[in-house]
Amino acid sequence: MKVGRKPHKNLTSNGPRIDQDLLNSRLGMETLLQELAARRADDPLLNFEPNPGAQREFILSVLLGQKAENFLLGANRCGKSDAGAYIGATLARFGYPEDSPYAAKWVKGQNSQASVKDRATSGWVSALDFPTSRETVQPKYFDNGYLSPSAHRPFVPEREIAEWRVSEQVLRLKNGSMIGFKSADSGRTKYQGTEKHWIHLDEEHPQDIYEEVCIRVGTHTLNIFTTATLLPPPGQIGGVGWLYRYIVAPWKQGKKPEIGIFNSSIYDNPHIPRAEIERLETKWPVGSVQARIRLGGELLPGMSGTRAYGSFDRLLNVRAQSALPEMSSRRPLCWIWDFNVEPMVSLIGQSRNDRQKGMLHIVYNEVVLDEGGIADMVEQFRLLYPSWNAPVIVYGDASGHDRSHQSRKTSYTMILNEMRNYGAPVQVRVPSFNPAQTARIDCVNQACRRPDGAVSLLVDETCEELIADLESVLCDPRGGIKKSNARKDPYYRRTHTSDALGYWLSWEAPVVAIMNDDARELKRIRRPGYERS
């Protein structure tokens, strides 16, 4: 009996037979590819188009690690929070791109050439308070149940979420990434103890919280990015926030090259209807500080009122020590006081007549004591200037009480007593009564920039408290100087160094009327009369 060969399992009498498993595999792959294409086509994150300019540059700088820390500072509704959420969602879903210095390191086994890359990240997203986090920031990341019908779809789709722990405010993704949502009103202690890959700060947080999150670094590089409008924090009377003073102002001077700051206006957002912009322009008149910050997104000190010293310009009135006229030990030293409990301050400067620039008033140093009295201030002065070859002239408040609220005579007598063996004569130039606040404001503004445009006041860049005052002290409704008695308000520290400066300038450079040479020839204008009809 002749036995033939068994037919090949992939052959049939009619020709080759397709392996069913292979067919199913190919059909399954095609289905997966179709599903992947459909998801990509419908993915809000992958289809998000950043606004050209600041928003796009900010996103690239963060994701590609172009700067160690990045800030998108701009107008309200310019797309700041969208940009921050886009970055955070990208890092949570896909990790860092290969060409980013923040990318996770390749992990190699000791006895294997295989390498594995873990793209899961752990991040924080922090808002100023819990309602803002719940109703504004979180819905940009994922659907937490508070998504507005008019808002764009969240950047983290439901299919990628493994768990939303409401009680802990932690979102866990299926790829292992974790996003924790924080609020600044819970205090600094809630930001302690955990290492993070990235942190998104939405709006300007209190400085102590910012400093706390900056140390949430472990074995990896921490990536912090901030989206904010430069306006005073809630509850603060006004003035300049710490973000402008310690980040923006030095960055403007080229002192923080490791930081990226990107500036955007509401006019850069093509999705805002023109009618809505016009409505906002009526609320904040064009040209006002509020409009320049809220609409124009300008990098200005965040004000909630009118600056008292509007003529002060950091670029014109502040100099590095090397750029100031050298201090002369043969000229009188001006020592200007403001007697205050917390803080007590004094300024040290000189006046000189420059042939080209006219009279100059230069502040070389400041001493600020949060605790201490007159004797402590004198001790600090003597450490700075152990000797002098010309008189030391003391200026200050006519009602200058010390901590014991003693009389003016006693306070200045205490200074003279403490300086009795100094080695140079000490004189006191204090008026019988203080000039009006408006007069002091006028004197300082005129010194900052005279009517002819010349600058009479120069301040050493190390005088941070005085510079902060001149940038952020506000007027009260009567035209005087606004004060704050709330110790927790950062504005509480304001006005003291600028008050001292005003005492000095109102004595040495008072505002006087400028008369024309032909003023005597001016004739009185007759009162208009009307003919009878």
Summary of the structure (lengths in Angstrom):
residues: 533
radius of gyration: 33.0
end to end distance: 147.4
largest distance: 148.4
contacts: 1566
relative contact order: 0.10
helix: 33%
strand: 19%
